[in-house]
Amino acid sequence: MRLILTCAFLTEAVPLFSLYSLLFASSGLSGAQISALFVLWCVTGIVSQVPTGALADHFSRRYAVAAAGLLQAGGYAVWTVFPHFAGFAVGFVTWGIGGSLFSGSLEALLYDGLAAHGAQEHYTRVWGWETATGLLAQAPAAGAATVLYDLGGFTLVGWVSMVGCLLGGLVALRIPEAPHGPERGDDEASDLGYLATLRAGFREAMSLPKVRLAIIAVATLVAFDGTEEYFPLLANTWGVPTGWVPLAVVGIPLLAAGGAALSGAASRLSPRWLGVLLAVAFGLFGVAGLLRAPAGLAAVALGYGLYRLVEVVASARLQDRIDGAHRATITSVAGLGADTSAIVLYAVWPLGQLVLVAVLGLLMAVALTRWLREPS
């Protein structure tokens, strides 16, 4: 548990998180080019998401998480050395593959670790802590970003961010991994090679209605995480000076961490109440989008906190519906869906920005009630 939380902290305590969209803009990239980079990031995830999940199931989830930290660090190194569109694109591809290795692997590592001790009912609470830890890490990272930017500009911010990700990967190597698949005596999985593992996991994700609906819910919800990439740009557009942007948006991950930490208490909420909370969250986004002032960041923070609470609970319900040895693969299918949906979000963002996202989110709140309903 402690090692997983430490890994989460190090991989999210990245000073560059709060500044990289501004790095792109300061390098001369247009809004359309920045959105194109985000789309490339998503496409990379779409291509690599499920194959890397199957790799984690077939070989090692722990090593998949460690490799993710290495690749993420490599992406930041490329950005720092080659700060132009091509360099940013290569860095996003590298980071995208690393993110795919991380996605699904950590959830499976944690859930099966708890299940090995008969404690899987605590997954929602523990995953909420993991999510909260990652979000809280963004607060000191934002403060560090302001100091590092003043001392050495984007270059120093980039190198420090790279070191943090490398440390996170090293910590991941020490996380104990519960046996899964063949080691657990799973007859179905015992003789599967890599490609067979991939096919079996994908088949389970698509053929079981209870799993398929939960995947759709999680994939659509997680896609809205993409709005986070635009928060620094919004703050800048709404009148916050560049050097103060990291501190201006620091309240957003803090309230998001609070929402994630409360997910254990919210784990028994009905799908209807989760839909209500999500509707309130996106209603606050809409208010902020109409206000278009620094004060609107408070509404964004509160809305993002409620959104994160619902996202963690929905993700935990997906894990509860998965049986067998293909947990990382199935979770990666949800990640694939999230990356696909995020492309839509990035494509429509220039049309209506936060207000349009709010409208889409309200529609999602209505659909969530059905997707998370317990199968009969």
Phi, psi and omega in degrees: 000310182297322180292321178296318179294321178296317178299317179298319181296312185293322182284344179254343179280063186249108181305329183292339182305316186276358184233349191290330175294328176286328173300316179299314182295319181291341178274004175097007181283142177278170177301321179294321179292322178296316177297324178297323177295318178297322178295317177301319177303314180293318180299319177302317178296320180299317183289322189257349190302300184290316177304321179287329175296318177294324176301316180296319179293321185279325183251273185210126177287325180297313180292331176296317178295319179296317179296328179299317178297321179295316182290322178298317177299320178298321178298317180292326178296318178297317178302318185290322183278325183234076184278066174216178190304314182297317178296318178297322180295315178298317179298321179292323177297315180297312179296323181298319177294319177297318178297325178293321176296322181288317184293127181092317182293314182292319178300315180295319179301315181288313184296313180291330175296317176293319181297327179297338178252013179067028186239026184295341179291347179268005186300315182303314181295315183291319178295327174297319177296317179300314179296318180296320179298316178298321180288319178297329180298336181289340180291302176297330178295323178294318177296318178296325180298319179297315181292313182296322179297319179293327183279319187215016177066199182295333182296311180295320177301318181295315182292320178295321178298320180297316181298318179300318180294322177298318178296321177299320178296321179294321177296322181301330180295342182263356180289126178293141182244120178290144177302142176217158179067235185303321183295336180270001180080022179285105184300324182295326185263349193297328184251011184280134169276185184299309183296323178293323176298316179299312182296319182295318179294317180294321180296317178296322180296323185269335189268336182265116184304319183296325178283318183299315181293322178294323177298316179299317180298311182293317181300316181290320179296310184297332179303328181289349172302336181300338178298333181300329181295336184264351184301315177298321178295320178299314180301316179297316180294326182277007172111007179271126179299150185306313182297337182260357182302314181303319180285329181293327183261003185295333179293338182293306177294332179295312178290328175297321177297320177298318178297316179296320181295332179275359185296329177299317178292333182267003188296338182263005178295145178288159176304326180297315181291326175297322177296322178296314179299320179293322178296320177297318181302311183283337171297320177294323175300317180298318178300314180297320180295327178282327182290317178051051179215159180308327179297336179295341178297333177294317177294321177299317182297315181294317179296321181292326177296315178295320178300316181296323177301311181295320181298316181296316180297316180296319179296321178294323179292329173297314180299323180295335183268356181266131173240157174095191191261010188246034186299314181295321179296314181295317178297326178292332174298319175297321177296322176299315178298323179295317179296321179296315180293326180295329177300319177299316180299313180296325181291323184269349182307312181299340183283326183210000179047228190294329180294316179294321176299322179297318179296314179298322180294323177295322175296321178297322180299322178292315182291329183300325181302322179280318185294328182263003178296136180297130180294145182278000000 
